[in-house]
């Protein structure tokens, strides 16, 4: 059978249904057109402080571009494994671009093997350094490079608007974080989650429980579902797809900046739909050498800073070294 009911779920993988109060949908039209950015900023700030993850609608990203991205992702993942392996991420060295085969990237290795395959893309650079350098581009599908360059540009535009809103929500100048993002680390990821059948246990799911390492994630997910989010009570909550929206969540850098006022939300994926699941997340951080330290509006004598300053790139690279053996060889 190909339905979720045909699967036996480990009790640790069960989730409850979602209520609006737990994963709200925010209309960001007034941020996109500039008519009332403070209103949207306050709504985003409330969610970041009390919930940690939100959906956004009226985001301004072209629907056809999103459809094209999914078509290109599906076409790529349908290629023979031998063809995809020619673009294996280990061939990119510190740049960390290319194909990541099944089980090669595990975000919660002590508990879970990730049942997924990925492809990472970014701004094309000639010089090589951690997270920067040339992309590994498949010859097929033919429009892959053009589509994901356009998609990356669209995500950069949207993320910068959202990041300005986050700054405003913290009573900071709108460009507070933007000054630290002149050449930010970005990863445009494509994800494929094959369906799981039979008995599904914590030891192997689509992607294990984790928080995102960086600043902000903008996730497009297809109609299949499977995303689960951990709420403030420690319960796992289903986050079903909502048409024409993106899921947005803050990462560990924002939790540091805000002295734990805004919390990076744990999430995972379990695909028991009987269908192939695809998603397209975009990750944006800061410049490699940018300092991450608690912002002035989030600490005082009564609430001192909990974190020592650190640099964005070193923090992120250390996390990737734990995942990719080729970085230490």
PEBELFEN-V372919 format. One record per residue. N is the residue number from 1. PSI is psi in whole degrees, 0 to 359 (none if undefined). OMEGA is omega in whole degrees, 0 to 359 (NA if undefined). D_LAST is the distance of its C-alpha to the last C-alpha in Angstrom with 2 decimals. Layout:
N|PSI|OMEGA|D_LAST ; N|PSI|OMEGA|D_LAST
This chain:
1|156|185|43.96 ; 2|17|180|41.93 ; 3|161|181|42.94 ; 4|330|182|41.40 ; 5|340|179|44.36 ; 6|350|182|43.22 ; 7|149|172|40.11 ; 8|116|184|40.10 ; 9|130|168|38.19 ; 10|139|182|36.88 ; 11|335|179|38.99 ; 12|350|182|35.91 ; 13|359|181|35.42 ; 14|149|178|38.98 ; 15|157|177|39.87 ; 16|164|181|43.18 ; 17|156|186|44.66 ; 18|137|171|44.15 ; 19|157|181|46.90 ; 20|324|183|47.32 ; 21|338|182|47.05 ; 22|322|175|43.52 ; 23|83|184|42.00 ; 24|159|175|44.49 ; 25|122|181|44.79 ; 26|129|175|45.27 ; 27|114|184|47.06 ; 28|18|181|45.38 ; 29|320|182|47.86 ; 30|341|172|49.32 ; 31|317|183|45.92 ; 32|316|182|45.24 ; 33|356|177|48.71 ; 34|7|185|48.96 ; 35|329|180|52.22 ; 36|67|183|51.22 ; 37|330|182|47.58 ; 38|324|178|48.51 ; 39|313|180|49.81 ; 40|320|179|46.56 ; 41|317|180|44.57 ; 42|320|178|46.64 ; 43|317|178|46.12 ; 44|318|179|42.34 ; 45|319|179|42.41 ; 46|315|181|44.49 ; 47|317|180|42.12 ; 48|326|182|39.00 ; 49|327|188|40.83 ; 50|338|185|42.44 ; 51|310|173|40.51 ; 52|346|182|37.13 ; 53|142|184|36.93 ; 54|163|167|39.41 ; 55|146|174|40.41 ; 56|141|175|41.61 ; 57|168|185|44.20 ; 58|49|186|45.81 ; 59|348|175|42.47 ; 60|0|179|43.38 ; 61|132|185|40.59 ; 62|128|182|42.11 ; 63|322|181|42.47 ; 64|323|178|42.09 ; 65|319|178|38.74 ; 66|316|178|37.52 ; 67|318|180|38.96 ; 68|321|179|37.32 ; 69|317|179|33.89 ; 70|320|179|34.37 ; 71|317|179|35.68 ; 72|320|179|32.69 ; 73|314|180|30.24 ; 74|318|180|32.19 ; 75|320|179|32.40 ; 76|311|184|28.66 ; 77|342|177|27.84 ; 78|353|178|30.62 ; 79|156|175|28.91 ; 80|146|182|27.77 ; 81|320|181|24.30 ; 82|323|180|23.39 ; 83|319|178|24.43 ; 84|323|182|22.49 ; 85|339|176|19.26 ; 86|340|180|19.58 ; 87|23|183|18.85 ; 88|140|185|15.86 ; 89|335|179|14.12 ; 90|338|178|10.70 ; 91|350|182|12.72 ; 92|358|179|13.49 ; 93|226|182|10.27 ; 94|343|181|11.46 ; 95|327|177|14.90 ; 96|56|176|14.44 ; 97|149|173|17.32 ; 98|199|188|18.38 ; 99|137|178|18.88 ; 100|107|185|17.55 ; 101|171|179|18.91 ; 102|133|176|20.73 ; 103|0|183|19.04 ; 104|341|180|15.63 ; 105|117|181|16.57 ; 106|118|186|18.51 ; 107|342|179|20.18 ; 108|64|191|21.84 ; 109|338|180|19.63 ; 110|339|184|21.88 ; 111|333|195|24.84 ; 112|142|163|24.14 ; 113|131|183|22.29 ; 114|122|181|22.80 ; 115|74|185|24.97 ; 116|162|168|24.27 ; 117|153|189|22.62 ; 118|166|167|21.99 ; 119|128|181|21.81 ; 120|137|187|20.88 ; 121|154|177|22.86 ; 122|190|175|23.71 ; 123|135|182|25.53 ; 124|124|181|24.71 ; 125|152|178|23.51 ; 126|321|180|23.12 ; 127|152|184|20.79 ; 128|129|174|17.19 ; 129|170|181|16.14 ; 130|121|178|14.94 ; 131|2|180|17.30 ; 132|142|179|19.19 ; 133|191|182|19.33 ; 134|147|174|20.81 ; 135|150|167|21.38 ; 136|118|188|20.68 ; 137|127|176|24.29 ; 138|146|176|25.77 ; 139|329|177|28.76 ; 140|140|0|30.59 ; 141|152|190|32.18 ; 142|328|184|33.68 ; 143|13|184|34.26 ; 144|306|184|30.83 ; 145|310|182|29.81 ; 146|316|182|33.30 ; 147|314|186|33.67 ; 148|339|169|30.47 ; 149|318|178|31.01 ; 150|319|181|34.44 ; 151|317|178|33.24 ; 152|317|178|30.64 ; 153|317|180|33.50 ; 154|320|179|35.78 ; 155|324|177|33.35 ; 156|315|180|32.86 ; 157|313|181|36.65 ; 158|317|182|37.17 ; 159|322|179|34.45 ; 160|324|177|35.86 ; 161|318|179|39.28 ; 162|322|181|38.08 ; 163|324|174|36.24 ; 164|322|178|39.46 ; 165|320|177|41.29 ; 166|318|177|38.99 ; 167|313|179|39.69 ; 168|322|181|43.42 ; 169|337|180|43.32 ; 170|11|181|42.16 ; 171|36|176|45.03 ; 172|161|172|42.70 ; 173|145|184|43.22 ; 174|329|183|42.11 ; 175|17|184|39.58 ; 176|309|180|38.08 ; 177|331|180|34.65 ; 178|327|179|35.04 ; 179|339|179|34.86 ; 180|6|185|31.32 ; 181|48|178|30.41 ; 182|324|174|31.14 ; 183|73|188|27.81 ; 184|154|169|26.40 ; 185|128|175|23.13 ; 186|147|174|24.30 ; 187|121|172|22.97 ; 188|110|186|25.39 ; 189|143|170|24.37 ; 190|137|184|26.14 ; 191|139|175|26.28 ; 192|122|178|27.77 ; 193|105|174|28.85 ; 194|154|179|30.50 ; 195|148|175|33.47 ; 196|140|183|33.33 ; 197|163|179|36.32 ; 198|216|181|37.87 ; 199|120|180|36.74 ; 200|123|182|34.12 ; 201|169|181|32.48 ; 202|334|185|30.17 ; 203|338|178|27.41 ; 204|107|175|26.94 ; 205|176|184|28.26 ; 206|304|173|27.58 ; 207|134|184|25.59 ; 208|169|181|25.63 ; 209|132|181|27.38 ; 210|160|165|25.71 ; 211|158|180|26.71 ; 212|142|188|25.31 ; 213|333|195|23.02 ; 214|219|185|24.79 ; 215|303|186|28.38 ; 216|142|176|30.11 ; 217|133|174|29.70 ; 218|114|187|32.24 ; 219|126|166|32.20 ; 220|128|176|34.27 ; 221|148|180|34.72 ; 222|189|188|36.80 ; 223|359|187|39.92 ; 224|321|182|38.36 ; 225|179|181|37.51 ; 226|346|178|35.30 ; 227|133|175|34.08 ; 228|143|183|34.90 ; 229|140|178|35.02 ; 230|122|181|35.53 ; 231|181|185|38.68 ; 232|342|178|39.71 ; 233|3|181|41.24 ; 234|7|180|38.01 ; 235|145|175|39.40 ; 236|128|185|37.52 ; 237|131|177|39.45 ; 238|140|177|39.28 ; 239|78|185|38.76 ; 240|153|180|40.41 ; 241|143|174|40.15 ; 242|124|185|42.90 ; 243|139|176|43.80 ; 244|31|174|43.16 ; 245|164|168|41.16 ; 246|147|166|37.64 ; 247|134|178|36.11 ; 248|131|173|35.02 ; 249|147|178|33.16 ; 250|157|181|31.95 ; 251|189|185|28.54 ; 252|328|180|27.36 ; 253|319|180|27.92 ; 254|324|177|31.59 ; 255|320|176|32.00 ; 256|311|181|30.93 ; 257|323|187|33.15 ; 258|7|175|36.08 ; 259|37|180|35.75 ; 260|11|174|35.64 ; 261|315|173|38.71 ; 262|130|187|36.81 ; 263|132|174|34.52 ; 264|124|191|31.38 ; 265|131|176|32.41 ; 266|141|179|30.54 ; 267|164|180|30.67 ; 268|170|179|29.60 ; 269|133|175|30.54 ; 270|113|183|32.34 ; 271|94|176|33.65 ; 272|25|184|36.56 ; 273|340|188|38.69 ; 274|2|181|38.53 ; 275|160|173|37.40 ; 276|135|180|34.21 ; 277|136|178|33.18 ; 278|145|172|31.67 ; 279|160|184|30.95 ; 280|90|177|29.89 ; 281|146|175|28.55 ; 282|130|181|28.10 ; 283|131|175|26.20 ; 284|137|180|27.09 ; 285|219|177|25.95 ; 286|183|169|26.75 ; 287|153|185|25.65 ; 288|316|185|22.20 ; 289|9|180|23.93 ; 290|141|180|26.93 ; 291|138|176|28.05 ; 292|113|180|28.65 ; 293|156|185|31.67 ; 294|131|183|34.72 ; 295|156|186|37.31 ; 296|329|184|40.79 ; 297|0|183|42.63 ; 298|15|173|40.60 ; 299|152|176|41.21 ; 300|189|182|44.25 ; 301|325|180|45.77 ; 302|338|181|46.38 ; 303|73|185|42.96 ; 304|159|179|40.49 ; 305|132|181|36.93 ; 306|347|188|34.62 ; 307|139|169|31.36 ; 308|146|179|30.05 ; 309|148|174|28.92 ; 310|167|180|25.27 ; 311|144|185|23.69 ; 312|308|187|23.06 ; 313|319|180|19.78 ; 314|319|177|18.05 ; 315|312|184|19.51 ; 316|318|183|18.39 ; 317|321|178|14.82 ; 318|325|177|14.39 ; 319|322|181|15.83 ; 320|328|176|13.50 ; 321|326|178|10.33 ; 322|336|184|12.22 ; 323|331|189|12.64 ; 324|111|184|9.63 ; 325|330|184|6.59 ; 326|343|180|5.16 ; 327|343|181|5.82 ; 328|359|182|3.79 ; 329|none|NA|0.00
